[in-house]
Amino acid sequence: QVHLVESGGRLVQPGGSLRLSCAVSGRTFDSYTVGWFRQAPGMEREFVAAITLSGRNPSYVDSVKGRFTISRDNAQNTVDLQMNNLKPEDTAVYYCATDDLPPSVISRPNRYRYWGQGTRVTVSA
């Protein structure tokens, strides 16, 4: 069984920064892709970023490119999402997920079997 726990979500003003962390346990962490997704009220779950085993060539949705950075620490079994210049439209519950996936599908939430419980990010003045 795989267990994921997100942390770091809170209320932040527009233009501010947050760092979300995803702690993964229960299997060989460094064999799996880890993705970050978000879901705003009334919206479908949306891909944000993902990082594969190697950590090279992380993927991002266009709306966060240049503002968000995903990174992984295989020694600590964590994947972080650094979010800068936050905007109100970034408000959502953020989830991390993991699975053994080919790079071509890492943006598809329905391909991940293992999910955390989510952490809420609110960007508001």
N, C-alpha and C positions, 0 to 999 in steps of 0.2 A: 504494500500500500504506500502511496505517495502522499505526503502532507505538505501543504504550502500555507504560509502565513504572511500576509501583507501588513505593512505598518508605514506610518509617516503621513497619512492623510490628515488634513485639518483645514480650517478657514485661512485664506491668504488673500491679500489685496492684489488687484491687477498689477502686473509688472513684477510681482514677487516671485520667489523661488521655493520649491519644495523638493525633497529627496524621498522617494518611496523605496522601500526595501521589501524583497520577497525572500523569505527563508524556506528552503526546500529540504525535506528529509524523507527517508524511507527507501531510497534506492540510490544507485550510482548517479549522482547529480550531473557529473561532467559528461555523461553520455547523451544528454537530452537538450533539446531546444527549450528555451524559456521565453514566453511572450507576455507582454503587458497589453491588456485590453481595458476599455472603459465603457460604461453604460450610463447615459444620462436619462433622467425620468422620461418615460414614454418613447424612448429610442431603443434601437437594437444595439446589441453589444458590438463595439467597434474596435478594430485592431489599432494599436498605438505603436508598438515597437516589438522587436524580437531579436534574440541573439542565439546563435547556434553554439555547438560544442566548442569550436575553435575561438569564438569571440570576434572573429574577423567579419567584416562586411555586415554589420547589423542593419536591420531593416526598420524603416519608419514610415508611418502614414505621412502624406505630404503636409498636412496641417501642423505637424509638430517638428518637421525638419528644421534644423538650425536652432531650435529651442530646447528640445529634449535629447538626452543622451542615456542610452542603456549600457550597462556594464555588468560583468559577472566576476565573482571571486570564487573560483572552484575550491579553494582551500576552506572557505567559510560556508560554502553552499548557499550563496546569496546572489541575487540579481537585483541591482538598483536601477531606478529610473530617476535621473536628475532632470527636473523640470524648471526651466528658467523663463522669464518674461511671460508669466502665466496670464491667460485671458479668461474672461467670464465663460467663454464657450468651452473651456477645458474642465468646467465643473461636471463632475460625474463620480460614480463609484468606480474605482480602479481595481482590476483583478489581475493577478498573475496566473499563468497556466504553464504546464510543462508536458512534453511528450516526445517520443522519438519520431521525428517527422522529417521528410525531405524538404529542402529549402523552398521548393515550389509551392508549398501549402502552409507555410508558417504564419501567414496572415489570416488564416481561416479559423475562426473560433470553434467551429463544429468538428475540427480535426484533433482538438486537444481533449484528452480524457481527464486530466487532473487539474483542479482549480482550487484557488484559495477562496476565502470568504469575502474578500474585498475590503478596501479602505476608501473612505469618502474624502474627496477633494472638492472644496468649495472656493471659487474665486469670485470675490465680491468686495466692493468698497463699503 
